[in-house]
Every structure is written in C-alpha cells, then in structure tokens.
Amino acid sequence: MKLTINLTGKTLRYQRTFSVRTLVSLTVLSSLFMLVSSRSTESVNEDLARIALAQQAHTADQEELEALKLSTEAQLQVLIEQLARLNSKMSQLDGRGQQIAEQLGMKAQDLDAFTLPATSTTLDNEPLLKQLHVMEASLENKSRQIAMLESLVSGHHIQQQSQLSGRPVEAGWLSSYYGMRTDPFNGKPAMHKGLDFAGAEGDNVVATAAGIVTWAAERYGYGNLVEIEHKDGYITRYGHNQSIEVAVGEVVTKGQAIAIMGNTGRSTGAHVHYEVIRHGQPVDPLPFTRN
C-alpha cells in the first residue's frame, strides 16, 4: 500500500509517493523528537546535581579509607616495636638465668620453657596484639623464675637449699624400700627403683632440694609425675600424684609443695614414689632422706 501526495501550482507541480512502512517510521521518529524536546531543563539539572553529589561522596570515602590505612599502619608499627622490646628483655633474662643456674651447679636448658620464638612481623599466624599479650605473660613468668634463682644465690642458706636431703612428704611413713621386691600386680620379683612414702590423699608432696622442673605431667606407670633437676647431675622424681602444682621450667625451692599425694598410675594406694637419679643412673634415695 502506498500514499501519493500531489502539489500543483501555476508554474510548479510536486508529486511524492510514500509507502506505509516509511510513514510509520516517520511517525515514530517524530514522536521521539517531541518527547525529548518536551523534557524540562530542570530535570537535566537535577541529574547533573545527583552525579556531582555521588562524586563528592566517593572522594570523601577514599579520603577516609586512606586515613584509616595510615592510622592502622602506625598502630601496627607500635605493636611491632613493643614486641621487639619484649623479645630483647626476654633474651636478657635468659642470659641471666643461665648464669645463675650455673652458679647453683645446675644445667639451665629447661629454663627455655619460658622463651618464645622470635616474633614475626606479619599477621599470617597470630594477631600481633595476641602475640603481645602472650609475650607479656611469658616475660612475667620468666621474671619470677629469675627472681627465685637470684634469691637462692644471694641467700644465706644456699648450700642447704642445694643439698639433696629430707623426705618428699610433710606427713606419712616409709612403706616400701629401694631394691628387689615382689611386684604387687603380678607377684613376680621386680626391681623397685625408689622409695614409697604412704599417706593420705591430699597431703603435700615437697621438693627435697632446690632445682628446675623438667617434667610435670602424666607418664606411663608413674601417673602424674614431677621431675626436678638439681646440682651435681642429680634428678629427683615424685610419682602417683593426685595433681601437680608446678610447671616445666619453674624454679622450686627446698621444701616447696610441688604436688598433691594421690593414687594415679601403677599404684595400689595413696603414696608418693620417690626416686633419685645421678648422671642417668638410679640410686638408693634412703641415705638422702636421713640427712
């Protein structure tokens, strides 16, 4: 279908033919033109204003993030410096502890139980703030141990403190001797490498000389065991405890309560199994208990 337009004048004649498709296209274009032309200038200005506000907000956010980044980096640097200072103090205490322990005639490797590894300056493993709290607690423990060692060195009874002597209980009686005996579990002859002091559950078990705790946990056969290193290559063991009152690396004094008597491990009643070891070999503790 087509539409023909004829214009005729005195001297001019114009004729144009349009298809229906062309007429529809012209109509649509005209409508769009009128729609765009009809938008007010105020609407366009409002859109521009909104864009400007959004740009300002974005700029403010970027500035705030940059300020936060700088503040965080400054706080992180402070934490790293604090950790470095604590590590330095810990190293100084370690050195002092080694010197004092040598004066007492003891090896001091086990004092390293309170030494933390060098602190990382990254957050890959633990947050720096948590590392700082752990280091402060460790430093406090180490300071107490060094103070204890120094008191032993400067005390008037250092020889008495260092000398292995006395019984490992405040109350109780000797119930089993060192040497061959009948095993209470299988009835066969067996070597008993210590002394048994019977008593009541809850009684204190005490150290028989000043030293450094090298074991404070359960061990097969012994139940809850405390092991202490002393001067001149001596080690004492206190087994079958109900609970343990000291920790590895701790410095203990003579007569200090280190555990509570119990019946743990390979035991037939409330008692403490007491051993004395010198240079790796068990010896009869009885002579030391009579000193």
Sequence and secondary structure as in RCSB ss.txt:
>XXXX:A:sequence
MKLTINLTGKTLRYQRTFSVRTLVSLTVLSSLFMLVSSRSTESVNEDLARIALAQQAHTADQEELEALKLSTEAQ
LQVLIEQLARLNSKMSQLDGRGQQIAEQLGMKAQDLDAFTLPATSTTLDNEPLLKQLHVMEASLENKSRQIAMLE
SLVSGHHIQQQSQLSGRPVEAGWLSSYYGMRTDPFNGKPAMHKGLDFAGAEGDNVVATAAGIVTWAAERYGYGNL
VEIEHKDGYITRYGHNQSIEVAVGEVVTKGQAIAIMGNTGRSTGAHVHYEVIRHGQPVDPLPFTRN
>XXXX:A:secstr
 EEEEEEE SS EEEEEEEHHHHHHHHHHHHHHHHHHHS HHHHHHHHHHHHHHHHHHHHHHHHHHHHHHHHHHH
HHHHHHHHHHHHHHHHHHHHHHHHHHHHTT   GGGGGG      SSSSSS HHHHHHHHHHHHHHHHHHHHHHH
HHHHSTTHHHHHS  S SBSS EEEE SEEEE TTT SEEEE SEEEE  TT EEE SS EEEEEEEEETTTEEE
EEEE GGGEEEEEEEEEEE   TT EE TT EEEEEB  SS SSSEEEEEEEETTEEE SHHHHT 
